Amino acid sequence: MNRRLLLVHAHPDDETINNGATMARYVAEGASVTLLTCTLGEEGEVLVPELAQLAADQADQLGGYRIGELRAAMAALGVTDLRFLGGAGRYRDSGMMGTAANGHPRAFWNADLDEAVAAAVAVVREVRPQVLVTYDENGGYGHPDHIQAHRVAMGAVGAAADPDYRPDLGEPWDVAKVYWCCVPTSVLQQGIDALAAAGEESFFEGVTDAAEIPFAVSDENVAAAVDGSGFVDRKDAAMRAYPTQITVDGPFFALSNNLGQQVLAFEYYRLVRGQRGPSAAGPQGWEDDLFAGLTQ
């Protein structure tokens, strides 16, 4: 089987944080990996002082710069098929919920859903992935663009399989399995406990029980734990390709007791479409292969 994976993400860097090790692993195993990014991430906070003037409230050139970061990150992971929904710059980063950026005329949050879904359907029908990865209905943590990416991806999965939908966009294709990115409660608890033991402040200020974190997913709702431990160096390099957005040496990604390596290596998923495959060596009987159970 020629395995094909499509990932739909909101901004450059989302794919690396959530799925970098997964992407590198499947590329190394010979699978076709396609990344569809919905915006350029124009509203991101600039962490590099000498590039501060690229920010949205100054020169507003960050989006173009982040295209370069994305390309460098994908080179580190080995991914060669990267695309922007509707073309680069068609949709703009909407900023955090409730900010003025939500009202920008090109904000992805305000996109015509039919138009955006059609653009995604064209990609699905061309790539013909057996597996698609995106966010849950809350976008993980409530970012407008993550929520909209979810809507577009899920809408495209349904429409792409419909033979009556837009025949001009290619032959129908039924995606066999759809996964949503997630972080199990047990993994978040490990991180909180490790930071506390090291005397470091938790990323989730004041939270000691991971179940209180809004985006924590109970372990029983997790379907897959992809072990990308052989590709930590590639994920690390990809994260470092985003200096405007990510501080890799901070406590969130450099946890004590080597837990940071676990954060980088294992990536977790909820299965929301298709049949769960045979359990492999993953913890708690979770799948270790997103293509588990598929034969074509």
C-alpha positions as YAML, in Angstrom:
chain: A
units: angstrom
residues:
- id: 1
  name: MET
  ca: [0.00, 0.00, 0.00]
- id: 2
  name: ASN
  ca: [1.26, 3.44, -0.93]
- id: 3
  name: ARG
  ca: [0.55, 5.21, 2.35]
- id: 4
  name: ARG
  ca: [-0.55, 8.84, 2.08]
- id: 5
  name: LEU
  ca: [-0.98, 11.23, 5.00]
- id: 6
  name: LEU
  ca: [-2.54, 14.71, 4.85]
- id: 7
  name: LEU
  ca: [-2.26, 17.15, 7.76]
- id: 8
  name: VAL
  ca: [-4.40, 20.31, 7.95]
- id: 9
  name: HIS
  ca: [-3.03, 23.02, 10.23]
- id: 10
  name: ALA
  ca: [-3.80, 26.65, 10.94]
- id: 11
  name: HIS
  ca: [-0.39, 28.36, 11.09]
- id: 12
  name: PRO
  ca: [3.24, 27.57, 10.34]
- id: 13
  name: ASP
  ca: [4.75, 25.78, 13.41]
- id: 14
  name: ASP
  ca: [1.48, 24.10, 14.49]
- id: 15
  name: GLU
  ca: [2.39, 21.07, 12.43]
- id: 16
  name: THR
  ca: [5.84, 20.68, 13.99]
- id: 17
  name: ILE
  ca: [4.69, 21.07, 17.59]
- id: 18
  name: ASN
  ca: [1.80, 18.64, 17.15]
- id: 19
  name: ASN
  ca: [3.05, 16.17, 14.56]
- id: 20
  name: GLY
  ca: [6.71, 16.80, 13.72]
- id: 21
  name: ALA
  ca: [7.97, 13.39, 14.84]
- id: 22
  name: THR
  ca: [5.03, 11.64, 13.16]
- id: 23
  name: MET
  ca: [5.71, 13.42, 9.87]
- id: 24
  name: ALA
  ca: [9.44, 12.66, 9.96]
- id: 25
  name: ARG
  ca: [8.79, 9.02, 10.78]
- id: 26
  name: TYR
  ca: [6.38, 8.47, 7.90]
- id: 27
  name: VAL
  ca: [8.63, 10.27, 5.42]
- id: 28
  name: ALA
  ca: [11.50, 8.01, 6.51]
- id: 29
  name: GLU
  ca: [9.25, 4.96, 6.07]
- id: 30
  name: GLY
  ca: [8.43, 5.97, 2.50]
- id: 31
  name: ALA
  ca: [4.92, 7.35, 3.00]
- id: 32
  name: SER
  ca: [3.70, 10.42, 1.13]
- id: 33
  name: VAL
  ca: [3.20, 13.29, 3.59]
- id: 34
  name: THR
  ca: [1.34, 16.46, 2.58]
- id: 35
  name: LEU
  ca: [0.94, 19.53, 4.76]
- id: 36
  name: LEU
  ca: [-1.93, 21.96, 4.11]
- id: 37
  name: THR
  ca: [-1.50, 25.21, 6.08]
- id: 38
  name: CYS
  ca: [-4.42, 27.62, 6.24]
- id: 39
  name: THR
  ca: [-2.74, 30.96, 7.06]
- id: 40
  name: LEU
  ca: [0.73, 32.52, 7.19]
- id: 41
  name: GLY
  ca: [0.59, 33.20, 10.93]
- id: 42
  name: GLU
  ca: [0.76, 36.97, 10.54]
- id: 43
  name: GLU
  ca: [-0.46, 37.67, 14.08]
- id: 44
  name: GLY
  ca: [2.17, 35.61, 15.89]
- id: 45
  name: GLU
  ca: [4.28, 37.14, 18.63]
- id: 46
  name: VAL
  ca: [7.84, 37.82, 17.46]
- id: 47
  name: LEU
  ca: [10.37, 36.38, 19.92]
- id: 48
  name: VAL
  ca: [13.47, 37.64, 18.08]
- id: 49
  name: PRO
  ca: [14.12, 41.29, 19.05]
- id: 50
  name: GLU
  ca: [15.89, 42.20, 15.82]
- id: 51
  name: LEU
  ca: [12.84, 41.02, 13.87]
- id: 52
  name: ALA
  ca: [10.28, 42.77, 16.05]
- id: 53
  name: GLN
  ca: [9.37, 45.24, 13.31]
- id: 54
  name: LEU
  ca: [7.93, 42.41, 11.22]
- id: 55
  name: ALA
  ca: [4.99, 42.21, 13.65]
- id: 56
  name: ALA
  ca: [1.40, 42.83, 12.57]
- id: 57
  name: ASP
  ca: [1.20, 46.18, 14.37]
- id: 58
  name: GLN
  ca: [4.40, 47.42, 12.70]
- id: 59
  name: ALA
  ca: [5.60, 46.46, 9.19]
- id: 60
  name: ASP
  ca: [3.14, 43.55, 9.05]
- id: 61
  name: GLN
  ca: [5.63, 41.37, 7.19]
- id: 62
  name: LEU
  ca: [5.74, 38.42, 9.57]
- id: 63
  name: GLY
  ca: [3.62, 36.18, 7.35]
- id: 64
  name: GLY
  ca: [6.11, 36.27, 4.51]
- id: 65
  name: TYR
  ca: [8.96, 35.59, 6.91]
- id: 66
  name: ARG
  ca: [7.15, 32.59, 8.35]
- id: 67
  name: ILE
  ca: [6.86, 31.03, 4.90]
- id: 68
  name: GLY
  ca: [10.64, 30.75, 5.00]
- id: 69
  name: GLU
  ca: [10.52, 29.29, 8.50]
- id: 70
  name: LEU
  ca: [7.95, 26.73, 7.40]
- id: 71
  name: ARG
  ca: [10.05, 25.65, 4.43]
- id: 72
  name: ALA
  ca: [13.12, 25.25, 6.64]
- id: 73
  name: ALA
  ca: [11.13, 23.23, 9.18]
- id: 74
  name: MET
  ca: [9.73, 20.93, 6.51]
- id: 75
  name: ALA
  ca: [13.21, 20.43, 5.07]
- id: 76
  name: ALA
  ca: [14.31, 19.29, 8.53]
- id: 77
  name: LEU
  ca: [11.44, 16.78, 8.65]
- id: 78
  name: GLY
  ca: [11.91, 15.66, 5.05]
- id: 79
  name: VAL
  ca: [8.48, 16.86, 3.91]
- id: 80
  name: THR
  ca: [8.48, 18.15, 0.35]
- id: 81
  name: ASP
  ca: [4.76, 18.60, -0.34]
- id: 82
  name: LEU
  ca: [3.63, 21.72, 1.52]
- id: 83
  name: ARG
  ca: [0.71, 23.86, 0.43]
- id: 84
  name: PHE
  ca: [-1.35, 26.83, 1.59]
- id: 85
  name: LEU
  ca: [-5.13, 26.68, 1.52]
- id: 86
  name: GLY
  ca: [-6.26, 28.69, -1.50]
- id: 87
  name: GLY
  ca: [-2.64, 29.74, -2.11]
- id: 88
  name: ALA
  ca: [-0.17, 31.59, 0.10]
- id: 89
  name: GLY
  ca: [-1.82, 34.64, 1.67]
- id: 90
  name: ARG
  ca: [-5.38, 33.79, 0.65]
- id: 91
  name: TYR
  ca: [-6.40, 33.65, 4.31]
- id: 92
  name: ARG
  ca: [-4.93, 35.70, 7.12]
- id: 93
  name: ASP
  ca: [-4.15, 34.74, 10.72]
- id: 94
  name: SER
  ca: [-7.20, 35.78, 12.78]
- id: 95
  name: GLY
  ca: [-5.33, 36.30, 16.05]
- id: 96
  name: MET
  ca: [-6.60, 35.10, 19.40]
- id: 97
  name: MET
  ca: [-10.33, 35.02, 20.09]
- id: 98
  name: GLY
  ca: [-11.78, 38.44, 20.84]
- id: 99
  name: THR
  ca: [-8.93, 40.49, 19.33]
- id: 100
  name: ALA
  ca: [-9.24, 43.13, 16.63]
- id: 101
  name: ALA
  ca: [-7.54, 40.80, 14.15]
- id: 102
  name: ASN
  ca: [-10.71, 38.68, 14.13]
- id: 103
  name: GLY
  ca: [-12.35, 41.40, 12.07]
- id: 104
  name: HIS
  ca: [-9.72, 41.68, 9.34]
- id: 105
  name: PRO
  ca: [-11.32, 41.25, 5.88]
- id: 106
  name: ARG
  ca: [-9.02, 38.31, 5.08]
- id: 107
  name: ALA
  ca: [-9.14, 36.72, 8.53]
- id: 108
  name: PHE
  ca: [-9.51, 32.97, 8.21]
- id: 109
  name: TRP
  ca: [-12.14, 33.11, 10.96]
- id: 110
  name: ASN
  ca: [-14.36, 35.07, 8.54]
- id: 111
  name: ALA
  ca: [-13.66, 32.90, 5.51]
- id: 112
  name: ASP
  ca: [-16.53, 31.75, 3.36]
- id: 113
  name: LEU
  ca: [-16.72, 28.16, 4.56]
- id: 114
  name: ASP
  ca: [-17.96, 26.79, 1.24]
- id: 115
  name: GLU
  ca: [-15.06, 28.39, -0.60]
- id: 116
  name: ALA
  ca: [-12.48, 27.20, 1.94]
- id: 117
  name: VAL
  ca: [-13.88, 23.66, 1.97]
- id: 118
  name: ALA
  ca: [-13.78, 23.54, -1.83]
- id: 119
  name: ALA
  ca: [-10.09, 24.52, -1.78]
- id: 120
  name: ALA
  ca: [-9.42, 21.72, 0.71]
- id: 121
  name: VAL
  ca: [-11.46, 19.20, -1.29]
- id: 122
  name: ALA
  ca: [-9.26, 19.88, -4.32]
- id: 123
  name: VAL
  ca: [-6.23, 18.90, -2.24]
- id: 124
  name: VAL
  ca: [-7.88, 15.80, -0.77]
- id: 125
  name: ARG
  ca: [-8.96, 14.54, -4.18]
- id: 126
  name: GLU
  ca: [-5.52, 15.18, -5.66]
- id: 127
  name: VAL
  ca: [-3.49, 13.67, -2.80]
- id: 128
  name: ARG
  ca: [-6.02, 10.90, -2.01]
- id: 129
  name: PRO
  ca: [-4.85, 10.33, 1.56]
- id: 130
  name: GLN
  ca: [-5.91, 7.28, 3.53]
- id: 131
  name: VAL
  ca: [-5.31, 9.26, 6.75]
- id: 132
  name: LEU
  ca: [-6.05, 12.91, 7.57]
- id: 133
  name: VAL
  ca: [-4.93, 14.70, 10.75]
- id: 134
  name: THR
  ca: [-6.32, 17.96, 12.11]
- id: 135
  name: TYR
  ca: [-7.70, 19.52, 15.33]
- id: 136
  name: ASP
  ca: [-10.79, 18.82, 17.41]
- id: 137
  name: GLU
  ca: [-13.87, 21.01, 17.25]
- id: 138
  name: ASN
  ca: [-12.38, 23.48, 19.75]
- id: 139
  name: GLY
  ca: [-9.14, 23.71, 17.87]
- id: 140
  name: GLY
  ca: [-7.30, 22.25, 20.84]
- id: 141
  name: TYR
  ca: [-7.27, 25.44, 22.87]
- id: 142
  name: GLY
  ca: [-9.88, 27.66, 21.25]
- id: 143
  name: HIS
  ca: [-7.88, 29.62, 18.69]
- id: 144
  name: PRO
  ca: [-10.26, 30.84, 15.95]
- id: 145
  name: ASP
  ca: [-8.03, 29.60, 13.15]
- id: 146
  name: HIS
  ca: [-7.67, 26.15, 14.71]
- id: 147
  name: ILE
  ca: [-11.44, 25.91, 15.01]
- id: 148
  name: GLN
  ca: [-11.88, 27.03, 11.41]
- id: 149
  name: ALA
  ca: [-9.19, 24.58, 10.23]
- id: 150
  name: HIS
  ca: [-11.17, 21.83, 11.93]
- id: 151
  name: ARG
  ca: [-14.36, 22.91, 10.18]
- id: 152
  name: VAL
  ca: [-12.66, 23.10, 6.80]
- id: 153
  name: ALA
  ca: [-10.88, 19.76, 7.18]
- id: 154
  name: MET
  ca: [-13.94, 17.88, 8.37]
- id: 155
  name: GLY
  ca: [-16.12, 19.53, 5.75]
- id: 156
  name: ALA
  ca: [-13.64, 18.55, 3.07]
- id: 157
  name: VAL
  ca: [-13.55, 14.92, 4.21]
- id: 158
  name: GLY
  ca: [-17.30, 14.64, 3.75]
- id: 159
  name: ALA
  ca: [-17.49, 16.61, 0.51]
- id: 160
  name: ALA
  ca: [-14.51, 14.90, -1.14]
- id: 161
  name: ALA
  ca: [-16.26, 11.53, -0.90]
- id: 162
  name: ASP
  ca: [-19.52, 12.85, -2.39]
- id: 163
  name: PRO
  ca: [-19.66, 12.04, -6.12]
- id: 164
  name: ASP
  ca: [-22.17, 14.85, -6.63]
- id: 165
  name: TYR
  ca: [-19.92, 17.51, -5.08]
- id: 166
  name: ARG
  ca: [-17.93, 19.65, -7.50]
- id: 167
  name: PRO
  ca: [-16.82, 17.09, -10.12]
- id: 168
  name: ASP
  ca: [-14.56, 19.83, -11.49]
- id: 169
  name: LEU
  ca: [-12.36, 19.35, -8.39]
- id: 170
  name: GLY
  ca: [-11.42, 15.78, -9.26]
- id: 171
  name: GLU
  ca: [-12.60, 12.24, -8.68]
- id: 172
  name: PRO
  ca: [-14.29, 11.50, -5.32]
- id: 173
  name: TRP
  ca: [-12.09, 10.19, -2.55]
- id: 174
  name: ASP
  ca: [-13.10, 8.68, 0.78]
- id: 175
  name: VAL
  ca: [-10.56, 9.27, 3.55]
- id: 176
  name: ALA
  ca: [-10.39, 6.04, 5.56]
- id: 177
  name: LYS
  ca: [-9.25, 7.41, 8.92]
- id: 178
  name: VAL
  ca: [-9.39, 10.87, 10.48]
- id: 179
  name: TYR
  ca: [-7.46, 11.71, 13.65]
- id: 180
  name: TRP
  ca: [-7.54, 14.77, 15.86]
- id: 181
  name: CYS
  ca: [-4.36, 15.86, 17.60]
- id: 182
  name: CYS
  ca: [-4.55, 15.57, 21.38]
- id: 183
  name: VAL
  ca: [-2.57, 15.39, 24.60]
- id: 184
  name: PRO
  ca: [-3.62, 12.71, 27.13]
- id: 185
  name: THR
  ca: [-4.29, 13.78, 30.70]
- id: 186
  name: SER
  ca: [-1.64, 11.35, 31.94]
- id: 187
  name: VAL
  ca: [1.04, 12.94, 29.75]
- id: 188
  name: LEU
  ca: [0.15, 16.45, 30.89]
- id: 189
  name: GLN
  ca: [0.26, 15.27, 34.50]
- id: 190
  name: GLN
  ca: [3.74, 13.86, 33.95]
- id: 191
  name: GLY
  ca: [4.88, 17.23, 32.68]
- id: 192
  name: ILE
  ca: [3.36, 19.14, 35.58]
- id: 193
  name: ASP
  ca: [4.90, 16.75, 38.12]
- id: 194
  name: ALA
  ca: [8.32, 16.84, 36.45]
- id: 195
  name: LEU
  ca: [8.41, 20.64, 36.44]
- id: 196
  name: ALA
  ca: [7.33, 20.76, 40.08]
- id: 197
  name: ALA
  ca: [10.05, 18.25, 41.05]
- id: 198
  name: ALA
  ca: [12.63, 20.40, 39.27]
- id: 199
  name: GLY
  ca: [11.40, 23.51, 41.09]
- id: 200
  name: GLU
  ca: [10.31, 25.09, 37.84]
- id: 201
  name: GLU
  ca: [7.10, 26.99, 37.26]
- id: 202
  name: SER
  ca: [4.45, 25.06, 35.39]
- id: 203
  name: PHE
  ca: [3.50, 26.18, 31.90]
- id: 204
  name: PHE
  ca: [-0.06, 26.07, 33.26]
- id: 205
  name: GLU
  ca: [0.27, 28.55, 36.10]
- id: 206
  name: GLY
  ca: [-1.20, 27.33, 39.37]
- id: 207
  name: VAL
  ca: [-2.48, 24.05, 37.91]
- id: 208
  name: THR
  ca: [-1.42, 20.88, 39.71]
- id: 209
  name: ASP
  ca: [-4.12, 18.54, 38.37]
- id: 210
  name: ALA
  ca: [-3.89, 17.98, 34.61]
- id: 211
  name: ALA
  ca: [-7.60, 17.15, 34.45]
- id: 212
  name: GLU
  ca: [-8.25, 20.87, 35.00]
- id: 213
  name: ILE
  ca: [-6.51, 21.79, 31.75]
- id: 214
  name: PRO
  ca: [-9.25, 22.50, 29.17]
- id: 215
  name: PHE
  ca: [-7.62, 20.66, 26.30]
- id: 216
  name: ALA
  ca: [-6.59, 17.57, 28.27]
- id: 217
  name: VAL
  ca: [-8.06, 14.41, 26.76]
- id: 218
  name: SER
  ca: [-8.86, 11.48, 29.00]
- id: 219
  name: ASP
  ca: [-6.64, 8.52, 28.27]
- id: 220
  name: GLU
  ca: [-9.58, 6.29, 27.33]
- id: 221
  name: ASN
  ca: [-10.42, 8.65, 24.45]
- id: 222
  name: VAL
  ca: [-6.93, 8.44, 22.98]
- id: 223
  name: ALA
  ca: [-6.52, 5.99, 20.08]
- id: 224
  name: ALA
  ca: [-2.92, 6.35, 19.00]
- id: 225
  name: ALA
  ca: [0.48, 7.18, 20.45]
- id: 226
  name: VAL
  ca: [2.95, 7.46, 17.59]
- id: 227
  name: ASP
  ca: [6.50, 6.74, 18.70]
- id: 228
  name: GLY
  ca: [8.81, 9.09, 16.86]
- id: 229
  name: SER
  ca: [11.73, 8.64, 19.23]
- id: 230
  name: GLY
  ca: [14.03, 7.90, 16.31]
- id: 231
  name: PHE
  ca: [13.23, 11.31, 14.87]
- id: 232
  name: VAL
  ca: [13.56, 13.62, 17.88]
- id: 233
  name: ASP
  ca: [16.57, 15.31, 16.32]
- id: 234
  name: ARG
  ca: [14.55, 16.16, 13.22]
- id: 235
  name: LYS
  ca: [11.64, 17.51, 15.23]
- id: 236
  name: ASP
  ca: [14.04, 19.54, 17.35]
- id: 237
  name: ALA
  ca: [15.63, 20.99, 14.21]
- id: 238
  name: ALA
  ca: [12.21, 21.79, 12.77]
- id: 239
  name: MET
  ca: [11.18, 23.58, 15.96]
- id: 240
  name: ARG
  ca: [14.40, 25.57, 15.89]
- id: 241
  name: ALA
  ca: [13.50, 26.65, 12.36]
- id: 242
  name: TYR
  ca: [10.81, 28.83, 13.97]
- id: 243
  name: PRO
  ca: [12.89, 31.27, 16.06]
- id: 244
  name: THR
  ca: [10.22, 33.95, 15.80]
- id: 245
  name: GLN
  ca: [7.70, 31.66, 17.51]
- id: 246
  name: ILE
  ca: [9.35, 28.94, 19.62]
- id: 247
  name: THR
  ca: [11.94, 28.95, 22.39]
- id: 248
  name: VAL
  ca: [13.06, 25.34, 22.28]
- id: 249
  name: ASP
  ca: [15.27, 25.62, 25.36]
- id: 250
  name: GLY
  ca: [12.43, 26.82, 27.58]
- id: 251
  name: PRO
  ca: [10.97, 24.57, 30.30]
- id: 252
  name: PHE
  ca: [7.98, 23.47, 28.23]
- id: 253
  name: PHE
  ca: [10.21, 21.67, 25.74]
- id: 254
  name: ALA
  ca: [13.18, 20.98, 28.03]
- id: 255
  name: LEU
  ca: [11.56, 19.27, 30.98]
- id: 256
  name: SER
  ca: [13.53, 17.65, 33.77]
- id: 257
  name: ASN
  ca: [14.25, 13.90, 34.03]
- id: 258
  name: ASN
  ca: [14.46, 13.69, 30.23]
- id: 259
  name: LEU
  ca: [10.69, 14.11, 29.98]
- id: 260
  name: GLY
  ca: [11.38, 16.77, 27.38]
- id: 261
  name: GLN
  ca: [12.55, 14.01, 25.06]
- id: 262
  name: GLN
  ca: [9.22, 12.24, 25.57]
- id: 263
  name: VAL
  ca: [7.34, 15.44, 24.77]
- id: 264
  name: LEU
  ca: [9.26, 15.67, 21.51]
- id: 265
  name: ALA
  ca: [9.08, 11.99, 20.59]
- id: 266
  name: PHE
  ca: [5.53, 10.79, 21.30]
- id: 267
  name: GLU
  ca: [2.53, 12.34, 19.59]
- id: 268
  name: TYR
  ca: [-1.07, 11.47, 20.42]
- id: 269
  name: TYR
  ca: [-4.30, 11.21, 18.46]
- id: 270
  name: ARG
  ca: [-8.03, 10.65, 18.78]
- id: 271
  name: LEU
  ca: [-9.66, 8.55, 16.05]
- id: 272
  name: VAL
  ca: [-12.93, 10.12, 14.86]
- id: 273
  name: ARG
  ca: [-13.45, 8.45, 11.51]
- id: 274
  name: GLY
  ca: [-12.67, 4.88, 10.49]
- id: 275
  name: GLN
  ca: [-11.90, 1.72, 12.37]
- id: 276
  name: ARG
  ca: [-9.23, 1.40, 15.00]
- id: 277
  name: GLY
  ca: [-6.44, -0.93, 13.89]
- id: 278
  name: PRO
  ca: [-4.77, -3.67, 15.91]
- id: 279
  name: SER
  ca: [-3.00, -2.44, 19.02]
- id: 280
  name: ALA
  ca: [0.76, -2.39, 18.74]
- id: 281
  name: ALA
  ca: [3.40, -1.68, 21.33]
- id: 282
  name: GLY
  ca: [1.92, 1.66, 22.30]
- id: 283
  name: PRO
  ca: [1.05, 2.41, 25.93]
- id: 284
  name: GLN
  ca: [-2.40, 1.37, 27.11]
- id: 285
  name: GLY
  ca: [-3.00, -0.58, 23.93]
- id: 286
  name: TRP
  ca: [-3.02, 2.55, 21.77]
- id: 287
  name: GLU
  ca: [-2.16, 2.27, 18.09]
- id: 288
  name: ASP
  ca: [1.43, 3.09, 17.18]
- id: 289
  name: ASP
  ca: [0.62, 3.44, 13.49]
- id: 290
  name: LEU
  ca: [-2.01, 5.78, 12.06]
- id: 291
  name: PHE
  ca: [-2.36, 3.42, 9.10]
- id: 292
  name: ALA
  ca: [-3.04, 0.40, 11.33]
- id: 293
  name: GLY
  ca: [-5.76, -1.81, 9.89]
- id: 294
  name: LEU
  ca: [-5.64, -0.30, 6.41]
- id: 295
  name: THR
  ca: [-4.84, -2.42, 3.39]
- id: 296
  name: GLN
  ca: [-5.28, -0.03, 0.48]
...
